[in-house]
């Protein structure tokens, strides 16, 4: 079983905020769906959080040929100039994917 929770914007998240949730079975089929405050969420099962779009930034950066802990250590410096606020308060991860879209030329 797994609990999936849709979070509101983190700036608006309060103890009394209503959160949409789903309980998924081992095959990831929805077994229960609802909306409740944090205290009313099911307990004792693994959980995944779906962040609100305003709390997520996707950046396209060239990664150095590093892996593991070295890459994790380099990531904040690679995106720091594009992040508003304190980079130490951000969670930065890397994902590799193949682009299927055409890039627009940089006009700046």
LUMDO-265904 format. One line per 8 residues: number of its first residue (from 1); for each residue x, y, z of N, C-alpha, C. Coordinates in steps of 0.05 Angstrom, whole numbers, plus 5000, padded with zeros to 4 digits. Atoms other than C-alpha are relative to their C-alpha. Example, Ala and Ser with C-alpha at 12.3 -4.5 7.8 and 13.67 -1.06 7.14 Angstrom:
2
1) 5018,4976,5000,5246,4910,5156,5018,5024,5000  4984,4976,4999,5273,4979,5143,4985,5022,5014
% end
This chain:
108
1) 5017,4976,5000,5000,5000,5000,5018,5025,5000  4986,4975,5002,5022,5071,4986,4980,5022,5001  5017,4977,4998,4992,5138,5003,5011,5022,4982  4992,4978,5017,4995,5193,4950,4985,5025,5009  5013,4975,4989,4982,5264,4975,5007,5023,4981  4997,4976,5016,4972,5326,4932,5002,5024,5018  4996,4977,4982,5001,5386,4968,4991,5026,4986  5005,4973,5011,4977,5458,4959,5027,5014,4999
9) 4975,4984,4999,5030,5511,4949,5011,5000,5028  4988,5002,4973,5079,5504,5007,4996,5026,5015  5004,4975,4986,5069,5578,5022,4972,5001,5012  5028,5000,4990,4995,5563,5035,4994,4976,5018  5005,5024,4985,5003,5496,5071,4998,5006,5030  5006,4996,4972,4973,5498,5141,4989,4974,5011  5011,5024,4987,4951,5445,5191,4971,4995,4991  5028,5003,5007,4879,5459,5170,4996,4999,4969
17) 5002,5001,5030,4894,5456,5094,4987,4973,4992  5012,5025,5010,4851,5405,5057,5019,4989,4979  4981,5014,5018,4895,5354,5021,4985,4978,4985  5010,5023,5015,4873,5308,4965,5019,4977,5004  4983,5024,4997,4898,5237,4974,4988,4976,4986  5008,5026,5010,4895,5167,4945,5016,4979,5015  4986,5023,4990,4912,5100,4975,5002,4980,4977  4994,5018,5022,4945,5055,4923,5007,4973,5009
25) 4992,5027,4993,4952,4980,4924,5027,4994,4988  4974,5008,5010,5015,4941,4905,5003,5003,4970  4999,4997,5029,4997,4946,4831,4995,5030,4992  5004,4971,5003,4987,5022,4840,4972,5007,4990  5028,4994,5006,4912,5018,4830,4988,5015,5024  5012,4984,4978,4871,5069,4870,4980,4983,5015  5019,5015,4983,4835,5034,4928,4983,5019,5016  5015,4981,4984,4812,5096,4965,5009,5028,4991
33) 4994,4973,5008,4808,5170,4948,4984,5019,5018  5014,4981,4984,4790,5230,4989,5014,5026,5004  4989,4974,4994,4805,5297,5018,4998,5004,5030  5000,4996,4971,4824,5313,5090,5023,5018,5009  4978,4985,4989,4869,5354,5135,5023,4981,5007  4976,5016,4995,4939,5330,5152,4995,4979,5022  5004,5018,4978,4917,5298,5218,4981,4977,4992  5019,5020,5008,4863,5258,5181,5010,4980,4980
41) 4988,5018,5020,4910,5224,5132,5005,4972,5012  4993,5027,4990,4919,5148,5137,5029,4999,5010  4974,5003,4988,4978,5128,5180,5013,4973,4994  4986,5025,5000,5031,5075,5176,5005,4988,4973  4994,5011,5026,5040,5067,5101,5020,5019,4986  4982,4983,5015,5093,5092,5053,4985,5021,4985  5015,4977,5012,5076,5159,5022,5017,5013,4979  4987,4983,5020,5092,5200,4961,4984,5026,4999
49) 5012,4974,5001,5080,5274,4956,5001,5012,4972  5001,4987,5026,5058,5310,4893,5000,5030,5006  4997,4972,4994,5084,5381,4898,4983,5017,4981  5015,4980,5016,5044,5441,4873,5019,5011,4979  4984,4990,5022,5069,5468,4807,5016,5025,5007  4985,4975,4993,5089,5535,4838,5024,4994,5018  4978,5007,4983,5138,5498,4883,5022,4984,4986  4982,5016,5015,5175,5463,4827,5012,5016,4977
57) 4988,4987,5023,5225,5489,4776,5016,4979,4986  4984,5018,5017,5252,5447,4719,5020,5016,4984  4979,4985,5014,5318,5471,4691,5015,4981,4982  4984,5015,5019,5357,5446,4631,5028,5010,5003  4972,4992,4997,5431,5448,4649,5018,4977,4990  4980,5020,5008,5493,5413,4623,5013,4990,5026  4988,5012,4977,5518,5365,4676,5029,4992,4995  4972,5009,5004,5592,5352,4686,5000,4969,5002
65) 4998,5029,5000,5615,5280,4678,5007,4991,5028  4997,5009,4973,5606,5264,4751,4978,4980,5006  5022,5017,4992,5565,5212,4786,4998,4998,5031  5004,5004,4971,5538,5195,4855,5003,5024,5017  4997,4979,4980,5559,5238,4913,5013,5025,4988  4987,4977,5012,5603,5283,4870,4980,5016,4984  5021,4986,5015,5545,5300,4824,4981,5014,5018  5018,4988,4980,5499,5312,4883,5012,5025,5012
73) 4987,4977,4989,5550,5359,4912,5003,5023,4981  4997,4979,5020,5558,5398,4847,4974,5012,4992  5026,4990,5010,5484,5406,4832,4992,5028,5010  5009,4974,4991,5469,5466,4877,5015,5023,4986  4984,4980,5013,5526,5506,4845,4992,5003,4971  5008,4999,5028,5501,5489,4775,4974,5015,4996  5026,4987,5003,5432,5518,4787,4996,5025,5017  5003,4978,4980,5445,5571,4841,4992,5026,4987
81) 5006,4974,5012,5443,5630,4793,4971,5002,4989  5028,5000,5010,5373,5609,4769,4979,4997,5022  5018,5005,4978,5343,5598,4838,4996,5026,5015  5006,4977,4984,5308,5654,4874,5000,4991,5029  4999,5008,4972,5323,5651,4948,5025,4984,5006  4977,5014,4990,5372,5610,4988,5001,4972,4988  4997,5027,5013,5398,5549,4949,5001,4979,5022  4999,5019,4978,5410,5515,5017,4972,4991,5009
89) 5028,5008,4993,5334,5514,5027,4986,4985,4978  5012,5014,5023,5323,5480,4960,5009,4971,4999  4993,5028,5005,5322,5407,4942,5006,4997,4970  4991,5001,5028,5361,5397,4877,5007,4972,4993  4994,5027,5010,5361,5332,4838,5005,5001,4970  4995,5001,5029,5384,5311,4769,4985,4976,4989  5013,5022,5014,5347,5269,4719,5009,5002,4971  4991,5001,5027,5371,5247,4651,4977,4992,4982
97) 5022,5006,5018,5322,5247,4593,5008,5009,4972  4995,4992,5028,5322,5252,4518,4978,5020,4992  5019,4980,5009,5290,5314,4491,4987,4992,4974  5015,5005,5024,5236,5305,4439,4989,5026,4988  5009,4974,5011,5224,5379,4427,5023,5015,4987  4980,4984,5013,5260,5430,4386,5005,5024,5017  4993,4977,4984,5298,5482,4425,4998,5026,4984  5001,4973,5012,5285,5555,4410,5027,5013,5004
105) 4974,4987,4996,5347,5597,4400,4998,5020,5023  4998,4982,4978,5369,5638,4459,5003,5028,4988  5000,4973,5011,5353,5711,4442,5009,5021,5019  4991,4979,4981,5380,5744,4504,5029,5006,4997
% end
